[in-house]
Amino acid sequence: MGTAIVVAHRGGGGVRPENTVAAFDHAVGLGCWFLELDVRATSDGIPVVIHDAQVDRVSDGQGPVSTYSSTELAELDAGYSWSEDGRSFPFRGQGIRIPTLREVFDRYPRAWISIDIKAADPRLTAAVAELVTSFERANRTVVGSFSCRTSRRFRRLEPNAHASACPMEVRRTVAAAASGVKPLVPRRPDFLMVPERWGRVHIITPRFLALAARGAKQVYVWTVNDAETAVRLSDAGVDGLVTDFPGRIAAALG
């Protein structure tokens, strides 16, 4: 059984400001060539790499991402709020910005990238699909959303990209694993990016992993920051681990 692939969650937000070039550069420097990120749209329709609907938590700005133009957003300090201990802020004033998706694609042409489309906005979905197509990186890009409608829309626009299962598709796969009713398993998504548990439901079971393997679906578990958990899940046969600490988890897996 192989070792699970390490995926840098938001670039590795446990050690660098999340969803920034500083984080992605650090992960790639560790040998982690699978990056996970989130996208939203600016007021001028540019896909930018940020998780929250507001800029407040990760920058020195305030207000919704959607009220900023891409030029205005680029003026914010995306290293302003990051702190390991809550007292020191080592990345303030270091020129760290909220990048556009285009910038990330251009900077890491060899990397696998998992994209979570955060807003159920058809224009954003279309803009992401256009970038994936124009950069000819469908074969190393995984796209999903917590909105199943958004996921389906993207798949229509760029059918060659890898598809991450939306929540409804995950629930169907879990039900199929529990009941043995194979037709419940959705055909299209080839990546199942899931937590180990969802509330009281234990998702990662031997039957779930076996069903995914038979359907040629890769199972990636988020967000795994504990070394012992990482080793246990890798030994169980998951394909990948999404983590805020890619160096720590890679070291644990050897």
Buried (B, 14 or more C-beta within 10 A) or exposed (E): EEEBBBBBBBBBBBBBBBBBBBBBBBBBEBEBBBBBBBBBBBBEBBBBBBBBEBBEEBBBBEEEBBBBEBEEBBEBBBBBBBEEEEEEBEBBEBEBBBBBBBBBBEEBEEBBBBBBBBBBBEEBBBBBBEBBBEBEBBEBBBBBBEBBEBBBBBBEBBEEBBBBBBBEBBBBBBEBBBEEEEEBBBEEBBBBBBBBEEEEEEBBBEEBBEBBEEBEBBBBBBBBBBBEBBBBBBEBBBBBBBBBBBBBBBEBBE
